[in-house]
């Protein structure tokens, strides 16, 4: 019965995925129009407000699905003598990661987009919003909700019906060290917060490279404020991930994980930017800092993509 409840909830998301995909494609189109039409650019903030509210409403449906998983996957209700475990699945894993990234980006963009902001910055934010809205529309969290966890849940119920203790205990271990750990509710959100702030810096960094000196300094200064805040979240999030790795991968050489190594590479790039800005920026921020900022974001994108290309625990969270 519990599995049936879960399947119905998941099927409801899948069957109504078009209610999310179509508006996201429309938002992608509207952001592009705002980017190219000077007269409509004044409506960018209103469009960001609507986009954020729409993603918030969608986020509520994602959370509702996670609450159903929490209610359904309860080992204590099964005819197996095992301690009470509920599954606490955070709403920023697997197919929900890109959605969560855009959700945070819209939030920070709303705080920054005002009537006094530079027109070119508005164009850049509109283009970034269009690109990511399109990506989230294509790789949405509703068409195939949590595909890896879905396989695990189905395998869990199969193990229960066949009294497969090995699979049950294996699932319990993953629930304990991956989903239910407090680290999962701190480490990924901090990283995605940094990703959103870094993304917000990209339009001005790019324009700073090709602008005359006075405008370049303005763009670089705007970007620095976003990167400085994002760097704090990135560093804190990575440090919090360290004890989690020790606990979850006890006895394993987790430090050789490709995902961890490319994440450190990204952190070093942003560290280079911050150090250049601190020690050279007071006299001459320069285009070089803009270039390093853009290269750092390219490293971020590469780090994010490795989540999908390299098998491992980071393909979940």
C-alpha positions in Angstrom: 0.0 0.0 0.0 2.8 2.4 0.9 4.5 1.9 -2.4 1.2 2.5 -4.2 0.9 5.9 -2.4 4.4 6.8 -3.5 3.8 5.7 -7.1 0.6 7.8 -7.3 2.3 10.9 -6.0 5.2 10.4 -8.4 2.9 9.8 -11.3 1.0 13.0 -10.5 4.2 15.0 -10.8 5.1 13.3 -14.1 1.7 13.7 -15.7 1.6 17.4 -14.8 5.2 18.2 -15.7 3.9 20.3 -18.7 2.4 22.8 -16.3 6.0 23.6 -15.2 7.8 23.1 -18.5 5.6 25.4 -20.7 5.7 28.4 -18.3 9.5 28.0 -18.0 9.9 28.1 -21.7 7.7 31.2 -21.8 9.8 32.8 -19.1 12.9 32.0 -21.2 11.3 33.8 -24.2 10.2 36.8 -22.1 13.7 37.2 -20.6 15.1 37.3 -24.1 12.6 39.9 -25.2 13.5 42.1 -22.2 17.2 41.7 -23.0 16.8 42.9 -26.6 14.0 45.5 -26.1 15.1 48.6 -24.4 11.6 49.8 -23.7 10.7 46.6 -21.9 13.8 46.4 -19.8 12.2 48.5 -17.1 9.9 45.4 -16.4 12.9 43.1 -15.6 12.3 43.4 -11.9 8.6 42.5 -12.3 9.6 39.5 -14.4 12.1 38.4 -11.8 9.4 38.7 -9.1 7.0 36.6 -11.1 9.7 34.0 -11.9 10.7 33.7 -8.3 7.0 33.3 -7.2 6.4 30.7 -9.8 9.5 28.7 -8.8 8.4 29.1 -5.1 5.0 27.6 -6.0 6.7 24.8 -7.9 9.1 24.3 -5.0 6.1 23.7 -2.7 5.0 20.8 -4.9 8.5 19.3 -4.8 8.5 19.6 -1.0 5.0 17.9 -0.9 6.4 15.0 -2.9 9.3 14.7 -0.4 7.0 14.7 2.5 5.1 11.8 0.9 8.4 9.9 0.6 9.0 10.7 4.3 5.7 9.2 5.2 6.0 6.2 3.0 9.5 5.0 3.5 9.3 4.1 7.2 11.2 0.9 8.1 9.4 0.7 11.5 6.1 0.1 9.8 7.5 -3.0 8.0 7.5 -6.6 9.3 11.2 -6.4 9.8 12.8 -6.0 13.3 14.8 -2.9 12.6 14.9 0.5 14.4 12.5 3.3 13.4 13.9 5.2 10.4 12.1 7.8 8.4 13.7 9.0 5.1 14.4 12.7 5.1 15.1 13.6 1.5 16.2 17.3 0.9 14.7 19.1 -2.1 17.9 19.8 -3.9 19.2 16.5 -5.1 19.4 14.7 -8.4 17.0 16.3 -11.0 16.2 19.1 -8.5 19.7 20.6 -8.3 19.5 22.9 -11.4 16.0 24.0 -10.3 17.3 24.9 -6.8 20.2 26.8 -8.3 17.9 29.0 -10.5 15.5 29.5 -7.5 18.4 31.0 -5.5 19.6 33.0 -8.4 16.2 34.7 -8.9 16.2 35.5 -5.2 19.6 37.2 -5.3 18.8 38.9 -8.6 15.7 40.4 -7.1 17.9 42.0 -4.3 20.3 43.5 -6.9 18.1 44.6 -9.8 16.9 48.1 -9.0 16.1 51.2 -11.1 19.7 52.5 -10.6 21.4 49.4 -12.0 23.3 49.7 -15.2 21.4 48.9 -18.4 24.0 46.5 -19.7 23.9 44.7 -16.4 20.2 44.3 -16.8 20.8 42.9 -20.3 23.3 40.4 -18.9 21.0 39.3 -16.1 18.1 38.9 -18.5 20.3 36.7 -20.8 21.5 34.5 -17.9 17.9 34.2 -16.7 16.8 33.2 -20.1 19.5 30.5 -20.5 19.0 29.0 -17.1 15.2 29.1 -17.4 15.5 27.2 -20.7 17.8 24.7 -19.1 15.5 24.1 -16.2 12.6 23.7 -18.6 14.5 21.0 -20.4 16.0 19.3 -17.4 13.0 19.9 -15.1 12.5 18.1 -11.8 9.0 16.9 -12.6 9.3 14.8 -15.8 11.4 12.1 -14.0 11.4 12.9 -10.3 14.5 11.7 -8.4 15.3 8.8 -10.8 18.1 7.3 -8.6 16.2 7.5 -5.4 13.1 6.0 -7.2 15.1 2.9 -8.0 16.3 2.6 -4.4 12.8 3.0 -3.0 11.4 0.3 -5.3 14.3 -2.0 -4.5 13.6 -1.3 -0.8 10.0 -2.5 -1.1 11.1 -5.5 -3.2 13.6 -6.4 -0.4 10.9 -6.0 2.2 8.5 -8.4 0.4 11.4 -10.9 -0.1 12.9 -10.5 3.4 16.2 -9.5 1.7 18.0 -8.3 4.9 21.1 -7.3 3.0 19.3 -4.8 0.8 17.3 -3.5 3.7 20.5 -2.8 5.8 22.2 -1.4 2.7 19.3 1.1 2.2 19.4 1.9 5.9 23.1 2.8 5.7 22.5 5.1 2.7 19.6 6.8 4.5 21.8 7.4 7.5 24.9 8.7 5.9 23.5 10.3 2.8 19.9 11.6 3.2 19.3 11.8 6.9 22.6 13.3 8.0 22.5 17.0 9.0 25.4 17.6 6.6 23.0 17.0 3.6 20.8 19.9 4.9 23.8 22.3 5.3 26.6 21.4 2.8 24.7 21.4 -0.6 22.5 24.5 0.2 25.6 26.5 1.0 27.3 25.5 -2.2 24.3 26.3 -4.3 24.0 29.7 -2.6 27.6 30.4 -3.7 26.8 29.1 -7.2 23.8 31.5 -7.4 26.0 34.5 -6.3 28.8 33.5 -8.8 26.2 33.2 -11.6 25.0 36.7 -10.7 28.5 38.1 -11.1 29.0 36.7 -14.6 27.2 39.4 -16.7 29.2 42.2 -15.2 32.5 40.3 -15.3 32.0 39.6 -19.0 31.1 43.2 -19.8 34.0 44.4 -17.7 36.4 42.6 -20.0 35.2 44.5 -23.1 34.4 47.9 -21.6 36.4 51.1 -21.3 38.2 51.6 -18.0 35.7 53.6 -16.1 32.8 51.3 -16.9 35.0 48.3 -16.4 35.8 49.4 -12.8 32.0 49.7 -12.1 31.3 46.3 -13.5 34.2 44.7 -11.7 33.1 46.3 -8.4 29.6 44.9 -8.8 30.9 41.5 -9.5 33.3 41.6 -6.6 30.5 42.1 -4.1 28.7 38.9 -5.4 31.9 36.8 -5.6 33.0 37.9 -2.1 29.8 36.8 -0.6 29.7 33.6 -2.7 33.3 32.8 -1.7 32.3 32.8 2.0 29.5 30.3 1.4 31.7 28.2 -0.9 34.5 27.9 1.6 32.2 27.3 4.6 30.2 24.7 2.6 33.4 22.8 1.5 34.7 22.8 5.1 31.4 21.4 6.4 31.7 18.7 3.7 35.0 17.5 5.2 33.7 15.9 8.4 30.8 14.4 6.4 33.3 12.7 4.0 35.2 11.3 6.9 32.1 9.9 8.5 30.4 8.6 5.3 33.6 7.2 3.6 35.3 5.9 6.7 38.3 3.8 5.7 38.1 4.8 2.0 40.4 7.1 0.0 37.7 9.6 -0.6 40.1 12.5 -1.2 40.9 11.0 -4.6 37.3 11.4 -5.7 37.3 13.3 -9.1 34.4 15.4 -7.9 36.2 16.5 -4.8 39.3 17.3 -6.7 37.6 19.4 -9.4 35.7 21.2 -6.6 39.1 22.1 -5.0 40.3 23.3 -8.4 37.3 25.6 -8.6 37.9 26.9 -5.1 41.5 27.7 -6.0 40.4 29.7 -9.0 38.0 31.8 -6.9 40.7 32.1 -4.2 43.1 33.5 -6.8 40.4 36.0 -7.8 39.8 37.1 -4.2 43.5 37.4 -3.4 44.1 39.4 -6.5 41.2 41.7 -5.6 42.3 42.2 -2.0 46.0 42.8 -2.7 45.9 44.5 -6.1 42.3 45.7 -6.2 42.7 48.8 -4.1 45.0 50.3 -6.7 44.0 48.5 -9.9 41.3 45.9 -10.1 42.0 45.6 -13.8 40.6 43.5 -16.6 42.7 40.6 -15.4 40.5 40.2 -12.4 37.5 40.1 -14.7 39.2 37.4 -16.8 40.0 35.3 -13.7 36.4 35.7 -12.5 35.1 34.4 -15.8 37.6 31.5 -15.8 36.6 30.7 -12.2 33.0 30.4 -13.3 33.9 28.1 -16.2 35.6 25.9 -13.6 32.4 26.0 -11.6 30.4 24.9 -14.6 32.9 22.1 -15.2 32.6 21.1 -11.5 28.8 21.0 -11.8 28.8 18.9 -15.0 31.2 16.3 -13.4 28.3 15.5 -11.1 26.5 13.9 -14.0 29.6 12.6 -15.8 31.3 10.9 -12.9 29.5 8.2 -11.0 29.4 8.5 -7.2 27.6 9.9 -4.2 27.7 13.4 -5.7 25.3 12.3 -8.4 22.7 12.3 -5.7 23.4 15.5 -3.7 
